[in-house]
Amino acid sequence: MANPGKPAEEKRRIGSRNYKPGVEVIELEKVVGVPDPLRRLDESGLELWRRVWGMGSNWISPNTDIDLLQMVCEQVDERDLLRAFVLENIDARFERSALRELEKSIRSNLSLLGFTPTDRMKLGVAEVKRLNVVEEMMARINNG
């Protein structure tokens, strides 16, 4: 196998954060509280809006990511309506296909916002840490 990439823990240990000469790293503005949506959202969209700002406030930017977040929240509201229609109309094949495409788009947009484990690792806000044998034994002892 060709030269595999270094794991995130190794990069962090040696101080590398995928530094590329000529690229300026800009620290994101921290969000305090939950900003108001740009446009009206229904129940599911508003719930997602609040969860995203609550969980992702360390990496979601109120300046650059807010439009994408608004869009995905609107997609979630649209999904509710489309799903209800499909459940009531068993022969709605076109709408069922549209529902699956919309779900793919929602999943993709959530990924762009860093809401999958892989994307959070890429953003450097989460990493998988393997327990060594001693840590595993201590965890088992502590948990009974």
Protein Blocks (a to p, Z undefined) as FASTA:
>chain_A
ZZddddfklmmmnopahiaehiacddddddehjdddfbdcdfklmmmmmmmmmmmmmmpc
fklmmmmmmmmmmmmmmmmmmmmmmmmmmmlmmlmmmmmmmmmmmmmmmmmnopafklmm
mnopaccddddfklmmmmmmmnZZ
